[in-house]
Amino acid sequence: MIPNIAVVRVQSEHFWCLPIPVPLFLLWLLVLLLSPLLLVVLLVVWPFCLGAGFPLGRAIEAFWGILCALPGTSVRVTAEGKHITVRIL
C-alpha cells in the first residue's frame, strides 16, 4: 500500500504545535499531471541502466518496493531543544 498521509509535529522547549496532517495522495495528482515528462525521463534513463547492466524494470521495481514500505515509518529529529516528528501513515 502506498502512503497517503504524513503527520508532522513540531515541539520546542517553549511551545508545541498540533500535529499537522500532510495529504500525500495529492502528490499522486502531480505525478499524473507530470506523467508525460516522467515518460521522457524513463526513456533517457533506460540506456544508462542497460549500459550499467541494471535493467530498468528492476530499478522501477526497487523504487516501488521502497515506496510501498514507507507506511509505518516514523522519523524523529532533535536539535537545540527542538523536536520534529514525522509519521507516514
C-alpha positions as CSV (number, residue, x, y, z in Angstrom):
1,M,0.0,0.0,0.0
2,I,1.4,3.4,-0.9
3,P,1.4,6.1,1.8
4,N,-1.5,8.6,1.9
5,I,-0.9,10.9,4.9
6,A,2.1,12.1,6.8
7,V,1.7,13.7,10.2
8,V,4.2,16.3,11.2
9,R,4.6,17.6,14.8
10,V,7.0,20.3,15.9
11,Q,7.9,20.8,19.6
12,S,10.2,23.2,21.4
13,E,11.0,24.0,25.0
14,H,8.7,27.0,24.8
15,F,5.9,25.8,22.6
16,W,4.4,22.9,20.7
17,C,2.0,22.8,17.8
18,L,-0.8,20.5,17.0
19,P,0.0,17.6,14.6
20,I,-0.2,18.8,11.0
21,P,-1.5,16.2,8.6
22,V,0.1,16.4,5.1
23,P,-2.0,14.7,2.4
24,L,0.4,12.7,0.3
25,F,-2.3,11.5,-2.0
26,L,-2.2,15.0,-3.6
27,L,1.3,14.2,-4.8
28,W,-0.2,11.4,-7.0
29,L,-2.2,14.1,-8.8
30,L,1.0,15.9,-9.5
31,V,2.6,12.7,-10.8
32,L,-0.3,12.1,-13.1
33,L,0.0,15.7,-14.5
34,L,3.7,15.2,-15.0
35,S,3.5,11.7,-16.4
36,P,4.5,12.8,-20.0
37,L,7.7,14.3,-18.5
38,L,8.3,11.2,-16.4
39,L,8.0,9.0,-19.5
40,V,10.6,11.1,-21.3
41,V,12.9,10.8,-18.2
42,L,12.4,7.0,-18.3
43,L,13.3,6.9,-21.9
44,V,16.5,8.9,-21.2
45,V,17.5,6.8,-18.2
46,W,16.8,3.4,-19.9
47,P,20.1,3.4,-21.9
48,F,22.1,4.2,-18.9
49,C,20.5,1.4,-16.9
50,L,21.3,-1.0,-19.8
51,G,24.9,0.3,-20.0
52,A,25.3,-0.3,-16.3
53,G,23.9,-3.8,-16.5
54,F,20.9,-2.9,-14.4
55,P,17.6,-3.5,-16.2
56,L,15.1,-0.6,-16.0
57,G,12.4,-2.9,-14.8
58,R,14.4,-3.9,-11.7
59,A,15.1,-0.2,-11.0
60,I,11.3,0.6,-11.1
61,E,10.6,-2.5,-9.0
62,A,13.1,-1.4,-6.4
63,F,11.6,2.2,-6.3
64,W,8.1,0.8,-6.0
65,G,9.2,-1.5,-3.2
66,I,10.7,1.3,-1.2
67,L,7.6,3.5,-1.8
68,C,5.3,0.7,-0.6
69,A,7.4,0.1,2.5
70,L,7.1,3.7,3.7
71,P,3.8,3.4,5.7
72,G,4.6,2.9,9.4
73,T,7.8,4.9,9.1
74,S,8.5,7.3,12.0
75,V,11.3,9.9,11.8
76,R,12.3,11.9,14.9
77,V,14.8,14.7,14.7
78,T,16.1,16.6,17.8
79,A,18.4,19.6,17.6
80,E,18.9,22.5,20.0
81,G,15.9,21.8,22.1
82,K,13.5,21.4,19.2
83,H,11.9,18.1,18.3
84,I,10.3,17.3,14.9
85,T,8.4,14.1,14.4
86,V,7.2,12.8,11.0
87,R,5.0,9.7,10.8
88,I,3.9,8.3,7.5
89,L,0.6,6.5,7.6
